[in-house]
């Protein structure tokens, strides 16, 4: 929206907003990220994102955290319904 944001708390390692961006960019472009990016893609979108391979990879989340339509009427508790609506 172009609206200025001036109340962001930066981590202690960042001296300024520009320093924060510079350090994060350097981290994302590092050899470590390049090496491990395929594993991350598999965890999020690939073979270890769901099912038994996700369990083996310890990549399990609450079912409500997965994208997809939810039948609110099929949910048992009001708490689950409220979570799904968020």
Protein Blocks (a to p, Z undefined) as FASTA:
>chain_A
ZZacfkbccdfklmbfklmmmmmmmmmmpmklmmmmmmmmmmmmmmmlgcjllmmnopac
cfklpgcdddfklpmbfklmmmmmZZ
